[in-house]
Each structure stands twice: as C-alpha cells, then as structure tokens.
C-alpha cells in the first residue's frame, strides 16, 4: 500500500485552514482518495512580558483561615494565578512575574519602596493594588491620602514609560477586622478618576467581585482562594485587552 498526500507529511502548516488530499494505491492497482482540513491557530503574543505586582498582603498572598489565623499562601496569590493564566495563553513567550507585595504596609508609606522596586526589577509593566491598610487606619483623610500615594506610584511608572495597571479594592467585610468597609466605595471612585487622568489602565476588581460574599475570608480583608482567582482574572482581561498583539501570519 502506497499513500501520498498533498501537502506532504511533515509539512509546516501556516496559520489558518489548509486542505490535505491523500491518495492510496495498492499492488492490484486499486486507488482510493480522501481529504481533510487542518486548522492552525496562531499563538497570540504580548507586547511586554516582565510584570511587577506591587501592594500589600492582598498582593503578597495571604489567606484568612479564621478571624485570628492568617497564613502565607504565595501559591494562591493573585500574581501566581495571573502568571498561570498568562503562561497558558501566551505559550510562545517566557513571562516573568515579580511579586513585590508586603503584608501590613500602607500605601502612604510605600512610595519609596515602590521606586526602589522599579529600579531593581526593571519591569515592562506595573500592576498596582494597594490601600487596604490605609482604610483600616484612623483618620478622616485616609482615603485621599492613600489615593495620593497611589498617584505618585502611577506617575513614577508612567515617567519610565511602563504599562501601568491600577486596581480598585474588593468590598471589605462583612464583619471581621475591616474597620471601614464604607471607605471602599469613595476610595474606588477616586482611583477610577485618578487612573483616567494619569493614563493608567483601570482594573475594576470591585466590579468583577460582583457582590459575592464567598470570595472574602474570615477576617473580612483577605480574599479566599476563589477571591484571588477573581482578582487574577480581572488583571488578565485588562492585560489581554491592552497588551495583546495580533498573531503574525507568515
């Protein structure tokens, strides 16, 4: 039995649909033909591949098992989950995710650390989600102070021509250790306005949360694993929408 196909076996197919035709012939002179289609999808690509995530314990990755038990969970953090999503979609590119989350830190105290991290990590893109600890602090001006600090970080990133993403905060509570759940909405409103004014890409985590209470851990501050998945998904969609390049067809 002799089988020949066009295109030949081992041919490298271009993206798109290619029709393959085959002819089989035996020693008695009998012939049979068949055809089939090969569909090849080009792998999408990102314009940048080196990401730095910056924030507090919601970036670092912690899970609240009980009201008083907080555990380090970097594998469940949103940066880890985001890296998995990016690596799966952009399989032809090596993706780097640098987690600069620091538990317990306030945004107002982290501008200097942010600039140091920029210099040390040399990212192509910056992902910001910060301010939970500021909202838990005492003071009438805590909301605006946190947004002002984030604005300084956005300015520093934009001055370095970095793609800059900034997230709203998820709803805090109910209950737990969140001292000012009512601060989240005014904080997020100001973050949305600031992002638009400063040329940052808004990642609306609060909207993606959809009011689900099962996404928040026992302390009312730290998301569950499912909550971190939602945060990662919100960042992923923003990155895909703004940084994905159309596949190049030979």
Buried (B, 14 or more C-beta within 10 A) or exposed (E): EEEEBEEEEEEEEEBEEBEBEBBBBEEEEEEEEEEEEEEEEBEBBBEBBBBBBBBBBBBBBBBBBEEEEBEEBEEBBBBBBBBBBBEEBBEEBEBBBBBBBBBEBBBBEBBEBBBEBBEEBEBBBBBBBBBBBBBBBEEEEBBEBBBBBBBBBBBBBBEBEBBBBBBBBBBBBEEBBBBBBEBBBEBBEBBBEBBEEBEBBBBBBBBBBEEBEEBBBBBBBBBBBEBBBBBBBBBBBBBBEEBBEEEEEE
